[in-house]
């Protein structure tokens, strides 16, 4: 086994696989380390939103089980329901094992080396390279891309900077009779009100439903109760088979830096997930490609790479997360304002968020701050910055 590379990517999810694909495509020697056997199951709703599909550098339509051109949001306390439609898929449904492996396979085809069942155990730093002690032996590289998730082992070696804010979620893969499954066909469903600060979702796959609940308050105890209520609400209380999984989602990024000691943090390892929905694949793809571009454009020069990647992240991803956080506070921290917003402007709100998820707009395009929260919900409040 080769033990020296220009870049080692730790983690084979969308962030790591996209980074490896881009690096290998330009001739950089790159290895991907994955602790599990591939393809591996990944706990996730498996809904790839439109902006993530647009960011992908490769075609993965062959692993999409179902395209949802309709999104439905239900605000249960007020018995309100809002539906949005788009000519292209708002959410493409897939299983993450197949989605991630499709990107990784493309990276392999361009020259990336993949080491599976290879867990990182320790990281040490030298003047011009990083050494990784793994379950398969010692490896070293000029740079490491940390794409090993919200509980990143590699990120912890960078120093005492605060980690991302994590929230709990549970997800069930539920097999139901075909007549029940057909009722969910083509619709990505989101439900608010089962628990005070969170939401639930139901995503139709080819042969089953992916059903989940998350809480923004970092309390796991209420999730199972909320899930039981949600299954009954959906008419899926008498499922024929179920697989239960728990996971955490970063809804606020690390305090930084996102690159230090020749390590670049990407995706969930950096805490780059949408603060409104918890969706992380879009920013995983974006940050993985940004990391690769910084390494390529700066020809693996440490200071130049640090400056380039920092500029890319702070100029694009961080402003979007900050602006999204304002909307997240509306939805989760101010229940009375949320109830009024859904009652008076629910359809407009849902159309705006659908546009963001579909990649047609950004949170930064929506004119709102905490000071102008109520003005946001006025008839002209959702105008984009280009219109003002």
C-alpha positions in Angstrom: 0.0 0.0 0.0 1.3 3.4 -1.0 1.8 5.5 2.2 2.6 9.0 0.7 0.3 11.3 -1.1 -0.1 15.0 -2.0 -3.5 15.0 -0.2 -5.3 12.5 2.0 -9.1 12.9 2.3 -10.6 11.4 5.5 -14.2 10.4 4.9 -16.0 9.2 1.7 -19.2 11.2 1.9 -20.2 13.9 -0.6 -17.6 16.5 0.8 -14.7 14.1 0.7 -15.6 12.3 -2.5 -16.1 15.6 -4.4 -12.8 16.9 -3.1 -11.0 13.7 -4.2 -12.7 13.8 -7.6 -11.6 17.3 -8.3 -8.0 16.7 -7.0 -7.5 13.5 -9.0 -9.0 15.0 -12.1 -6.1 17.5 -12.2 -3.4 14.9 -11.5 -3.0 15.5 -7.7 -2.1 12.2 -5.9 -5.0 11.7 -3.5 -6.2 8.9 -1.2 -9.6 8.6 0.5 -9.7 6.9 3.9 -13.0 5.4 4.9 -13.4 3.5 8.2 -16.3 1.4 7.0 -16.7 -1.2 4.3 -18.1 0.3 1.1 -20.7 1.0 0.1 -21.8 1.9 3.7 -25.1 2.9 5.2 -25.4 6.5 6.1 -28.1 7.7 8.5 -29.8 10.4 6.5 -33.2 11.2 5.1 -31.7 10.8 1.6 -33.3 13.8 0.1 -30.9 15.6 -2.3 -32.3 19.1 -2.7 -32.0 21.0 -6.0 -29.1 23.2 -5.0 -27.1 20.1 -4.1 -27.8 18.6 -7.5 -26.7 21.8 -9.2 -23.5 21.9 -7.2 -22.6 18.3 -8.1 -19.8 18.0 -10.7 -21.0 14.6 -11.9 -24.3 13.0 -13.0 -25.9 10.8 -10.3 -29.3 10.3 -11.8 -28.8 6.6 -11.9 -29.1 6.4 -8.0 -32.2 8.6 -7.7 -35.1 6.4 -6.7 -37.8 9.1 -7.0 -37.9 12.8 -7.9 -40.3 15.0 -5.9 -41.6 18.0 -7.8 -43.9 18.8 -4.9 -43.1 19.8 -1.3 -45.8 19.9 1.4 -45.4 21.7 4.7 -47.9 21.2 7.4 -48.2 23.4 10.5 -50.0 21.0 12.8 -51.1 23.4 15.6 -52.9 25.6 13.2 -54.1 22.8 11.0 -52.5 24.6 8.1 -51.1 23.0 5.0 -49.0 24.6 2.2 -47.9 23.0 -1.1 -45.3 24.1 -3.5 -44.6 22.8 -7.0 -41.6 23.1 -9.3 -41.0 21.9 -12.9 -37.8 20.2 -11.8 -37.3 18.1 -8.7 -37.3 20.0 -5.4 -35.9 16.9 -3.7 -34.4 13.9 -5.3 -34.8 10.8 -3.2 -32.0 8.3 -2.9 -30.2 6.1 -0.4 -27.0 7.7 0.9 -25.1 4.4 0.5 -25.6 4.5 -3.2 -25.4 8.3 -3.6 -22.1 8.6 -1.8 -20.6 5.5 -3.5 -21.5 6.9 -6.9 -19.5 10.1 -6.3 -16.6 8.1 -4.8 -16.6 5.7 -7.8 -16.3 8.7 -10.1 -13.3 9.9 -8.0 -11.7 6.4 -8.3 -12.2 6.5 -12.1 -10.2 9.8 -12.2 -7.3 8.3 -10.2 -8.2 8.7 -6.5 -7.0 5.7 -4.3 -9.6 4.5 -1.8 -8.7 2.7 1.4 -11.8 1.2 3.1 -11.9 -0.3 6.6 -9.2 2.3 7.4 -9.9 4.3 10.5 -7.7 7.2 11.6 -6.3 6.7 15.1 -3.9 9.6 15.5 -2.7 12.7 13.6 0.8 14.2 14.0 2.2 17.4 12.4 5.6 18.1 10.8 7.0 21.1 9.0 5.7 20.2 5.5 3.5 17.2 5.9 0.9 15.5 8.1 1.2 11.9 9.3 -2.0 9.8 9.9 -1.8 6.7 12.0 -4.5 4.4 10.8 -5.8 0.9 11.4 -4.1 0.0 8.1 -0.7 1.6 8.9 0.9 5.0 8.8 0.3 7.4 5.9 1.4 10.9 5.2 0.5 13.8 3.0 1.2 17.4 2.3 -2.4 18.3 3.2 -5.4 16.5 4.8 -9.0 17.2 4.0 -11.2 16.4 7.0 -14.5 15.1 5.7 -15.2 12.7 8.5 -18.5 14.1 9.7 -20.0 16.0 12.6 -17.9 14.1 15.2 -14.7 14.5 13.2 -11.7 12.7 14.7 -9.4 14.8 12.5 -11.0 18.2 13.4 -10.3 17.5 17.1 -6.6 17.4 16.5 -6.5 21.0 15.2 -6.7 22.6 18.6 -9.2 23.9 21.2 -11.4 25.9 18.9 -15.1 25.3 19.6 -16.7 22.5 17.6 -20.0 22.8 15.8 -23.3 23.0 17.7 -24.9 19.6 17.3 -28.6 18.6 17.5 -30.1 15.1 17.7 -32.2 13.4 15.1 -33.7 10.0 14.6 -34.6 8.4 11.3 -36.6 5.2 10.6 -36.5 3.3 7.3 -40.1 2.1 7.3 -41.5 -0.6 5.0 -45.3 -0.2 4.5 -47.8 -1.8 2.2 -47.7 -0.6 -1.4 -51.1 1.0 -1.2 -49.9 3.2 1.7 -46.6 3.9 0.0 -48.3 5.1 -3.1 -50.0 7.9 -1.2 -46.6 9.5 -0.6 -45.4 9.2 -4.2 -43.7 12.4 -5.6 -44.1 14.5 -2.4 -41.5 15.6 0.1 -43.4 16.1 3.3 -42.4 18.3 6.3 -44.5 18.7 9.5 -44.0 21.4 12.2 -45.6 21.2 15.6 -45.0 17.6 16.8 -42.4 19.0 19.2 -41.8 22.7 20.1 -38.5 23.4 18.4 -38.1 21.0 15.5 -39.9 19.3 12.6 -40.6 15.9 11.1 -40.3 14.6 7.5 -41.5 11.8 5.4 -39.5 11.0 2.2 -40.8 8.4 -0.3 -38.2 5.9 -1.7 -38.7 3.2 -4.2 -39.8 0.5 -1.8 -40.1 2.2 1.6 -40.4 5.5 3.5 -37.6 7.4 5.2 -39.3 9.1 8.2 -37.4 11.3 10.6 -37.7 13.8 13.5 -35.1 16.4 14.7 -35.0 18.8 17.6 -33.2 22.2 17.6 -33.0 22.2 21.4 -30.4 19.4 21.8 -32.9 17.2 23.7 -33.0 13.6 22.5 -35.6 12.3 25.0 -38.6 13.6 23.2 -37.7 12.4 19.8 -39.0 8.8 20.2 -42.3 10.0 21.5 -42.6 12.4 18.7 -41.7 9.7 16.2 -44.4 7.4 17.5 -47.0 10.2 17.2 -45.8 11.0 13.7 -46.0 7.4 12.5 -49.6 7.3 13.7 -50.3 10.7 12.0 -49.0 9.3 8.7 -51.0 6.1 9.0 -47.8 4.1 9.3 -48.2 2.8 12.8 -48.6 -0.7 11.5 -45.5 -0.9 9.4 -44.3 -4.3 8.1 -40.6 -3.6 8.8 -38.5 -0.9 10.3 -34.8 0.0 10.8 -34.2 2.6 13.5 -31.2 5.0 13.5 -30.0 8.0 15.4 -27.6 10.7 14.4 -26.5 14.3 15.1 -26.6 17.3 12.8 -24.4 20.5 13.0 -26.7 23.5 12.9 -24.0 26.0 13.7 -20.4 25.8 12.4 -17.2 25.7 14.3 -15.8 29.0 15.4 -12.9 28.4 13.1 -10.4 28.4 11.7 -11.5 26.1 9.0 -8.0 25.4 7.9 -5.0 25.0 10.2 -1.9 22.9 10.4 -2.4 21.7 6.8 -5.9 20.4 7.5 -8.9 21.7 5.7 -12.3 21.1 7.3 -15.2 20.5 5.0 -18.9 19.5 5.2 -20.2 18.4 8.6 -16.7 18.3 10.1 -16.7 22.1 9.7 -20.4 22.4 10.8 -21.6 23.4 7.4 -25.3 22.4 7.5 -28.4 24.5 6.8 -29.6 26.0 10.1 -33.2 26.1 8.9 -33.6 22.5 7.6 -30.4 20.7 8.8 -29.6 19.8 5.2 -25.9 19.4 4.9 -25.2 17.8 1.5 -25.3 21.1 -0.4 -22.6 22.7 1.7 -20.7 19.5 1.9 -20.3 19.4 -1.9 -19.5 23.1 -2.1 -16.9 23.1 0.6 -15.3 19.9 -0.7 -14.9 21.4 -4.2 -13.7 24.7 -2.6 -11.0 22.9 -0.6 -9.8 21.1 -3.8 -9.8 24.2 -5.9 -7.7 26.0 -3.2 -5.2 23.2 -3.1 -5.0 23.1 -6.9 -4.9 26.8 -7.6 -2.3 27.5 -4.9 -0.2 24.6 -6.0 -0.1 23.1 -2.5 1.6 26.1 -1.0 0.6 26.1 2.7 0.1 29.9 3.3 -1.5 30.4 -0.1 -3.9 27.5 0.4 -4.8 28.8 3.8 -5.7 32.2 2.5 -7.6 30.9 -0.5 -9.7 28.4 1.3 -10.5 30.9 4.1 -11.6 33.5 1.6 -13.8 31.0 -0.2 -15.6 29.8 2.9 -16.0 33.2 4.6 -17.1 34.8 1.3 -19.8 32.3 0.4 -20.8 29.6 2.9 -20.6 31.5 6.1 -22.7 34.5 5.0 -25.4 32.1 3.8 -25.4 30.2 7.1 -25.6 33.4 9.1 -28.6 34.7 7.1 -30.3 31.3 7.3 -29.8 31.4 11.0 -32.1 34.4 11.2 -35.0 32.5 9.6 -34.2 29.5 11.8 -34.7 31.7 14.9 -38.1 32.7 13.5 -39.2 29.1 13.0 -37.8 27.6 16.2 -37.2 30.3 18.9 -40.3 32.5 18.6 -43.4 30.2 18.6 -45.9 33.1 18.6 -44.3 34.9 15.7 -44.0 31.5 13.9 -47.7 30.8 14.4 -48.6 34.3 13.1 -46.2 33.9 10.1 -47.7 30.6 9.0 -51.2 31.9 9.5 -50.7 35.1 7.6 -47.9 34.4 5.1 -47.4 30.7 5.1 -47.5 30.2 1.4 -45.1 33.0 0.7 -42.7 31.7 3.3 -42.9 28.2 1.9 -42.4 29.4 -1.7 -39.3 31.4 -0.6 -37.7 28.4 1.2 -38.5 26.1 -1.6 -36.7 28.5 -4.0 -33.7 28.4 -1.7 -33.7 24.6 -1.5 -34.2 24.3 -5.3 -31.1 26.5 -5.9 -33.1 29.4 -7.4 -32.4 31.9 -4.6 -30.2 32.2 -1.5 -31.0 33.2 2.0 -28.8 36.2 1.3 -31.2 37.3 -1.4 -34.0 37.6 1.0 -34.2 41.0 2.7 -34.4 40.2 6.4 -32.6 40.8 9.7 -33.7 40.3 13.2 -34.6 44.0 13.4 -36.8 43.8 10.4 -38.3 40.5 11.2 -41.9 41.7 11.1 -41.2 43.9 8.0 -39.9 40.7 6.4 -43.5 39.3 6.5 -45.0 42.4 4.9 -46.3 42.0 1.3 -43.0 43.2 -0.1 -40.8 41.6 2.4 -39.7 38.7 0.3 -38.3 40.8 -2.6 -34.8 39.7 -3.5 -31.8 42.1 -3.2 -31.7 42.2 -7.0 -35.2 43.7 -7.0 -34.4 46.4 -4.5 
